[in-house]
Amino acid sequence: MTPPNAPSPASPGVHHPLFARFYARFSVSADTRGGLGELRTELLAGLSGRVIEIGAGNGLNFAHYPAGVTEVVALEPEARLRRLAQEAALRARVPVTVLPDTAEALPLEDASFDVGVASLVLCTVRNLPQALAELHRVLRPGAELRFFEHGVADTPGLARVQRGLDRTVWPLLFGGCHTSRAPLAAIEAAGFTMGPYRSFDVPEKGPRLPSSPCVLGAARR
């Protein structure tokens, strides 16, 4: 396994220092005031066994893993966020190891995990089909993929705005994020069988932002 302090040769580094500083502040506020903490609890409820989490960010999911989880292997390639995730791992109730690799090149064995978790990360991976193929590879047959993602809007007007932003400023400002990806379709295209999910906006009230349309649910390997 790749040492936790150095990316593997197959995994190019991710460097978004300005966005990382912004996200580290904004995400904590969104968890406590914007209700994202409750969504993280819903996302991870009832999990057990060995978990692979891609794009762990600053590790806000770690506090929400239930006691039935025996180990979390979390990947975060952005250096500043990874340091914060490593600090969060020390406070977690379950064992957490944070690795620097990218979702597109997991340094992990085939069929070695009971659960996969993708939380607000599929919008930022450089190669979405490859990242999901890697998740599919490391999950055992019958394993569950839990996801909480934002994606393409269900209204033509906002969908057009999303596509325009994705071609211009949005990825530059928000660490490679794309607002118009279709996470449900991508998950199914990677060979997962879709389970229950729900669609909603974040925030639920107020103006609908390009990043507002969200889905939270599960799929099966």
C-alpha positions, 0 to 999 in steps of 0.5 A, spaced: 500 500 500 502 507 498 505 510 504 500 516 507 505 521 506 506 520 498 502 520 492 503 513 488 507 514 481 500 513 478 496 518 481 498 525 479 497 531 485 492 535 486 493 542 488 488 547 489 490 551 495 486 557 495 479 553 494 482 548 499 482 554 504 475 556 502 472 549 503 475 548 509 472 554 512 465 554 508 464 546 509 464 547 517 459 552 517 455 548 512 455 542 516 453 546 523 448 551 520 446 549 513 444 542 515 449 538 511 451 534 518 445 531 518 445 529 511 452 526 512 449 522 518 443 520 513 448 518 508 453 513 512 447 510 517 447 503 518 454 502 515 459 496 517 465 493 515 471 496 511 469 502 507 473 506 502 471 513 501 474 517 495 475 525 496 474 525 503 476 533 503 477 535 510 474 529 513 467 531 516 464 525 514 469 521 519 465 523 525 459 520 522 461 513 521 457 508 525 460 503 530 459 497 526 465 500 521 471 496 522 476 501 518 475 507 513 480 508 508 479 515 505 483 518 499 484 526 499 489 528 494 489 535 495 495 537 501 491 542 505 485 538 505 489 532 507 492 534 513 485 537 516 483 530 514 488 526 518 487 531 524 479 529 523 481 521 523 485 522 530 478 524 533 474 519 529 470 513 533 472 508 528 479 507 525 481 511 519 487 511 514 488 517 510 491 516 503 494 521 498 492 518 492 486 520 487 480 516 485 482 514 478 488 510 481 486 507 487 492 503 490 488 498 493 486 490 492 480 488 488 474 486 491 477 488 498 471 493 501 464 492 503 462 499 502 464 505 498 462 512 499 462 518 494 460 525 498 461 531 494 466 529 490 464 526 483 463 533 481 471 534 481 474 528 479 478 529 473 475 522 469 469 520 472 468 514 469 475 511 471 474 513 478 467 509 478 470 504 475 476 504 480 470 504 486 467 498 482 474 494 482 475 495 489 468 493 492 466 486 493 460 483 489 454 485 492 457 491 496 454 498 497 456 504 494 453 510 498 453 517 494 451 524 496 452 528 490 450 535 486 449 534 479 445 537 473 439 540 474 432 538 472 430 544 469 432 547 462 434 554 464 438 552 470 441 546 466 444 551 461 447 556 466 450 550 469 453 548 462 456 555 461 459 555 468 462 549 467 465 551 460 468 557 463 469 560 471 466 555 475 471 549 475 477 554 476 474 558 482 471 551 485 477 546 485 475 543 479 468 542 480 463 541 475 455 543 476 452 539 470 455 532 471 449 526 472 452 522 477 446 517 477 447 516 470 455 515 471 454 510 477 449 506 473 454 506 467 460 504 471 456 497 472 452 499 479 445 497 480 441 503 483 438 502 489 433 507 493 435 515 492 432 522 493 433 528 490 433 535 493 436 542 493 441 545 498 439 549 500 432 547 501 430 554 501 432 561 497 435 562 490 436 555 487 444 555 485 448 552 480 450 547 485 443 546 489 440 540 485 443 534 489 442 526 490 443 522 496 442 514 496 445 507 494 447 503 489 449 496 489 456 493 486 
